[in-house]
Amino acid sequence: MKTGELELRDDFVKQTYSPIHEMKQNTDMCRPGDGAADEGVEEVVRMLNRPLRIGGRSIPKRLFLAPLSKLGNVAFRELLATFGGFGLLFSEMSGSRSVASGGGPAYSGFMWRPAELSHLVCQLYGDDPEVMARAAVRVVEAGFMGVDVNFGCSVAAVCRHNCGAALLKDPVRAAGIVSAIRRAVSAPLFVKFRTGWKDDPEAAVEMARRFADAGADALTFHPRVAPDRRTRQPKWAYIGRVKSAVDIPVIGNGNVFDIKDCARMVALTGCDGVAIGRLAVARPWTFAQWTNGFQPDVGIYRRCALDLIDLLLKHFDPQTAIRRYYRFAAYYAGNFKFGHMFHSRVHRAKSIDALRDAVAAFFEAPPEIVARPNMTMLR
């Protein structure tokens, strides 16, 4: 294994419908009542449906899927595509050395469907500017809409190889990676990053300026310090500081778990768009619900849970499919009052047939759905 990158196998990272169903359209998509909060929801829905220009491209909506290691895989994205409603999808992070050398996708995450390439951004991680640039060239040659640079992952298995958020400790090298990619490709270039390694918004502002000066076309900012594994609330006000410091679009990210959260983030920060991660895993129809007026019916939880099994098996071998589903289940369980039961049933299944049976059995009696998914239930 070369210094500066490792291939992220499932055992390294621990935190981390036919699937088309009729969508009921409803212009009262958020069913607002009265009051300023509801006016804010209506306004953010309009904002999310306004096109956004990034790197010379027009993105039709401003609600994006955030990159998610092992969760934002090609099968999950296919499930999202059956609902629609998003502006862009970001891939799970892909190892730059594997991509640059033409390696296979088994561990690198470099997998896609041709139908999604026009709205799919490939996220790369690595610490070598030249290797990252060569990987970006391959990404663009494959037809991806854009390239995203990962300066946000704080998992120890990534940071110990000086990748991900570890590079925020070396601003010159981080900006050098962005510059190298910018020289190599003309496609839209995104950077995802955190506050840094200490709670200092000025450090984030300085990094944002460096990335913009190096040629980034848009920033996705998660306002948490790198050591924080979601134990504290993100400081959304820092997004506003970053937004004010640069002239390129800034996408807010972190703890948006319902449409009112989204409205509050946009109102507080003035961000140009919102990227959601864990909520999208828990409720894959969220994009369509917020931007297209889709109203989910009670059976959608069972259908999505079962459909994803088939989609994972379509793209992965059975054991990899099961491991990916285990990760999904940790967040999907947050939808249910007794979500631990869903999670435990899934994790007892060791074959695809057993997994299908376990999921079907959980839904034999309709589970009690919580209004707001509990994203920390199984953290």
C-alpha positions in Angstrom: 0.0 0.0 0.0 1.4 3.4 -0.9 1.8 6.2 1.6 -0.8 8.9 1.2 -3.8 6.7 0.4 -5.5 3.5 1.3 -8.3 1.7 -0.3 -11.3 2.0 2.1 -12.6 -1.5 2.7 -15.7 -2.0 4.8 -13.7 -3.2 7.8 -11.7 0.0 7.9 -14.5 2.5 8.2 -17.0 2.0 11.0 -19.0 5.3 10.9 -19.5 5.8 8.6 -38.3 1.1 -6.7 -38.8 -2.5 -10.4 -38.1 0.5 -8.4 -40.2 3.2 -10.0 -43.4 4.1 -8.1 -46.0 6.6 -9.0 -45.4 10.0 -7.4 -48.4 12.0 -6.2 -47.8 15.6 -7.1 -49.0 18.3 -4.7 -48.2 21.9 -4.9 -48.7 22.2 -1.2 -45.6 20.0 -0.8 -44.8 21.1 2.7 -48.4 21.6 3.8 -47.6 24.9 5.4 -49.9 26.4 8.0 -49.5 29.9 9.2 -46.6 32.0 10.5 -43.1 33.1 9.6 -41.7 29.6 9.8 -44.0 28.4 7.1 -43.2 31.4 5.0 -39.6 30.5 5.3 -40.3 27.0 4.1 -42.2 28.3 1.1 -39.3 30.6 0.3 -36.6 27.9 0.6 -38.7 25.6 -1.7 -38.6 28.3 -4.3 -34.9 28.8 -3.7 -34.1 25.1 -4.1 -35.9 25.1 -7.5 -33.9 28.0 -8.9 -31.0 27.1 -11.2 -27.5 27.6 -10.0 -24.5 28.2 -12.2 -21.3 26.4 -11.2 -18.2 26.3 -13.4 -20.2 27.5 -16.5 -22.9 24.8 -16.0 -26.5 25.4 -15.0 -27.7 23.1 -12.2 -31.5 22.9 -12.3 -32.0 22.6 -8.5 -30.0 23.6 -5.4 -30.5 20.5 -3.3 -27.6 18.0 -3.6 -26.7 14.6 -2.3 -23.6 15.0 -0.1 -20.8 12.4 -0.6 -21.2 9.5 1.7 -18.5 6.8 2.1 -20.0 3.3 1.3 -23.5 4.8 1.5 -23.7 7.0 -1.5 -22.9 4.0 -3.8 -24.1 3.4 -7.3 -27.0 1.3 -6.1 -28.3 3.8 -3.6 -28.0 6.6 -6.2 -30.1 4.5 -8.5 -32.8 4.3 -5.8 -32.6 8.1 -5.5 -33.0 8.5 -9.3 -36.3 6.7 -9.2 -37.7 9.7 -7.2 -35.6 12.6 -8.7 -35.8 16.1 -7.3 -32.1 16.7 -6.8 -29.7 19.0 -8.6 -26.5 17.0 -8.3 -25.4 13.7 -6.8 -21.9 13.2 -5.4 -20.3 9.8 -5.5 -18.8 8.1 -2.5 -15.2 9.0 -2.1 -12.8 7.4 -4.6 -9.1 6.7 -4.1 -7.1 8.9 -6.4 -4.3 6.4 -6.9 -6.7 3.6 -7.9 -8.6 5.9 -10.3 -5.4 7.4 -11.8 -3.9 4.0 -12.4 -7.0 2.6 -14.0 -7.7 0.2 -11.1 -10.9 -1.6 -10.7 -13.9 -0.2 -8.7 -14.1 -2.9 -6.1 -12.7 -0.8 -3.3 -12.2 2.6 -4.8 -15.9 3.6 -5.1 -15.3 4.6 -8.7 -18.6 3.2 -10.0 -21.4 4.8 -12.0 -24.4 4.3 -14.3 -24.2 6.0 -17.7 -27.6 7.5 -17.1 -26.4 9.5 -14.1 -23.2 11.0 -15.4 -24.7 14.3 -16.5 -25.6 15.1 -12.9 -22.9 13.1 -11.0 -19.8 14.5 -9.4 -17.0 12.2 -8.5 -15.3 12.8 -5.1 -11.6 12.1 -5.0 -9.3 11.8 -2.0 -5.5 11.7 -1.8 -2.5 13.7 -0.9 -0.4 13.9 -4.1 -1.3 16.9 -6.4 0.0 15.1 -9.5 -1.9 11.9 -8.8 -5.1 13.8 -7.9 -4.8 15.7 -11.2 -4.4 12.4 -13.2 -7.3 10.9 -11.4 -9.4 14.0 -12.2 -8.6 13.6 -15.9 -9.8 10.1 -15.8 -13.0 11.2 -14.1 -13.7 13.8 -16.7 -12.9 11.4 -19.5 -15.4 8.9 -18.1 -18.1 11.6 -18.5 -18.7 12.8 -15.0 -20.3 16.3 -14.6 -17.5 17.4 -12.2 -14.8 16.6 -9.7 -15.0 17.0 -6.0 -12.0 17.1 -3.6 -12.4 15.6 -0.2 -10.9 17.7 2.6 -13.7 16.8 5.0 -13.3 13.1 6.0 -11.9 12.9 9.5 -11.9 9.1 9.8 -8.5 8.0 11.3 -7.9 5.5 8.5 -8.0 8.4 6.0 -6.3 11.1 8.1 -3.3 9.0 9.1 -2.4 8.8 5.4 -2.5 12.7 5.2 -5.7 12.6 3.2 -9.2 14.1 3.8 -9.4 16.6 6.6 -5.8 16.0 7.6 -4.8 18.3 4.6 -6.5 21.2 6.4 -3.4 21.2 8.6 -1.3 22.0 5.4 -3.2 24.8 3.6 -0.4 25.2 1.0 -0.6 21.6 0.0 -4.4 21.5 0.0 -4.5 24.5 -2.3 -1.8 23.0 -4.4 -4.0 19.9 -5.0 -6.9 22.1 -6.1 -4.6 24.1 -8.4 -3.2 20.9 -10.0 -6.7 19.6 -10.7 -7.7 23.0 -12.1 -4.8 23.0 -14.5 -5.7 19.4 -15.6 -9.4 19.7 -16.2 -11.9 22.3 -17.2 -15.0 20.5 -15.7 -16.6 22.1 -12.6 -14.4 21.7 -9.6 -15.9 21.3 -6.1 -14.1 21.3 -2.7 -15.8 19.8 0.4 -14.1 20.8 3.7 -14.7 21.2 7.4 -13.9 24.1 9.8 -10.5 22.7 10.5 -8.8 21.1 13.5 -9.8 23.8 16.0 -12.9 25.8 16.4 -11.8 28.9 14.5 -14.1 30.3 11.7 -11.2 32.4 10.5 -9.3 29.3 9.6 -12.2 28.1 7.5 -12.6 31.5 5.8 -8.9 31.5 4.9 -9.1 28.0 3.5 -12.2 29.0 1.5 -10.3 31.9 0.0 -7.3 29.7 -0.9 -9.6 27.1 -2.6 -11.3 29.8 -4.6 -8.0 31.4 -5.6 -6.7 28.0 -6.6 -9.6 27.5 -9.1 -12.4 25.9 -7.3 -15.8 26.6 -8.8 -17.9 25.8 -5.7 -17.4 24.9 -2.0 -19.4 22.5 0.2 -18.8 23.5 3.8 -19.5 21.3 6.8 -19.0 23.6 9.9 -17.6 21.1 12.3 -14.1 20.7 13.6 -12.4 17.7 12.1 -12.1 15.7 15.3 -15.8 16.0 16.0 -17.7 12.9 14.9 -21.1 14.6 15.1 -21.1 14.8 18.9 -21.7 18.5 18.8 -24.0 20.7 16.7 -22.5 22.2 13.5 -22.1 25.9 13.7 -24.1 27.1 10.8 -23.1 30.7 11.3 -19.7 29.7 10.0 -21.2 28.9 6.7 -22.3 32.5 6.4 -18.7 33.6 7.2 -17.4 31.4 4.4 -20.1 32.6 2.0 -19.2 36.2 2.6 -15.5 35.6 2.0 -15.7 34.2 -1.6 -17.3 34.9 -4.9 -18.1 31.3 -5.8 -21.2 29.3 -4.7 -21.1 27.9 -1.2 -23.2 24.8 -0.4 -24.2 24.4 3.3 -24.0 20.9 4.9 -24.6 19.5 8.4 -27.6 18.4 10.4 -30.4 19.3 7.9 -33.0 16.7 8.9 -36.2 18.3 7.7 -37.4 21.1 5.5 -37.5 23.6 8.4 -33.9 22.9 9.1 -33.1 23.6 5.5 -35.0 26.9 5.6 -33.2 28.0 8.8 -29.8 27.2 7.3 -30.4 29.2 4.2 -31.9 32.1 6.1 -29.0 32.2 8.6 -26.2 31.7 6.2 -27.3 32.9 2.7 -25.7 29.7 1.3 -26.3 29.1 -2.4 -27.6 25.5 -1.9 -27.8 22.7 0.6 -26.3 19.2 0.6 -28.0 16.5 2.6 -26.4 13.1 3.5 -27.8 11.1 6.4 -31.4 12.4 5.8 -31.2 11.2 2.2 -30.2 7.7 3.4 -33.1 7.6 5.8 -35.6 9.1 3.4 -34.5 8.7 -0.2 -37.6 10.5 -1.5 -36.6 13.8 0.4 -35.3 15.5 -2.8 -38.6 14.9 -4.6 -40.6 15.8 -1.6 -39.0 19.1 -1.1 -38.6 20.3 -4.7 -41.2 18.4 -6.7 -44.1 18.1 -4.4 -43.9 14.4 -4.0 -46.1 13.1 -1.1 -44.9 9.7 0.3 -47.5 7.1 1.2 -47.2 4.9 4.2 -45.9 1.9 2.2 -42.9 3.7 0.9 -40.7 2.7 3.8 -41.2 -1.0 3.1 -40.8 -0.6 -0.7 -37.5 1.4 -0.5 -36.1 -1.0 2.1 -36.7 -4.0 -0.2 -35.9 -2.3 -3.5 -32.5 -1.3 -2.3 -31.6 -5.0 -1.7 -32.3 -5.7 -5.3 -30.4 -2.7 -6.5 -27.3 -3.6 -4.4 -27.4 -7.1 -5.8 -27.5 -5.7 -9.3 -24.2 -3.8 -8.8 -22.3 -5.8 -6.2 -21.6 -9.4 -5.2 -23.9 -10.7 -2.5 -21.5 -10.3 0.5 -20.6 -6.7 -0.5 -24.3 -6.0 -1.0 -25.1 -7.2 2.5 -22.3 -5.1 4.0 -23.6 -2.0 2.2 -27.1 -2.7 3.4 -25.9 -3.0 7.0 -24.6 0.6 6.7 -27.8 1.8 5.2 -29.9 0.1 8.0 -28.2 2.2 10.7 -29.7 5.4 9.3 -33.0 3.9 7.9 -33.7 2.6 11.4 -34.0 6.2 12.5 -37.4 6.4 10.8 -39.0 4.1 13.3 -40.0 4.4 16.9 -38.5 1.0 17.5 -35.7 1.3 14.9 -33.4 -0.9 17.0 -35.5 -3.8 16.0 -35.1 -3.1 12.3 -31.3 -2.7 12.8 -30.9 -5.9 14.8 -33.0 -8.0 12.3 -31.0 -6.8 9.4 -27.6 -7.5 11.1 -28.6 -11.0 12.0 -29.1 -11.7 8.2 -26.1 -13.3 6.6 -27.4 -14.1 3.2 -29.5 -12.1 0.6 -32.5 -14.3 1.1 -32.3 -14.0 4.9 -31.9 -10.2 4.5 -35.1 -10.0 2.3 -37.0 -12.2 4.8 -35.8 -10.0 7.8 -36.9 -6.8 6.1 -40.2 -8.2 5.0 -40.9 -9.5 8.5 -40.2 -6.2 10.1 -42.9 -4.6 8.0 -45.5 -7.3 8.5 -47.1 -5.1 11.1 -46.8 -1.4 10.0 -44.0 0.2 12.2 -44.6 3.4 14.0 -43.0 6.2 12.0 -41.4 9.2 13.7 -42.0 12.6 12.3 -38.3 13.5 12.3 -35.8 10.7 11.8 -33.4 10.0 14.7 -30.0 10.2 13.0 -28.1 9.6 16.2 -30.0 6.4 17.3 -27.3 4.1 16.3 -24.3 6.4 16.1 
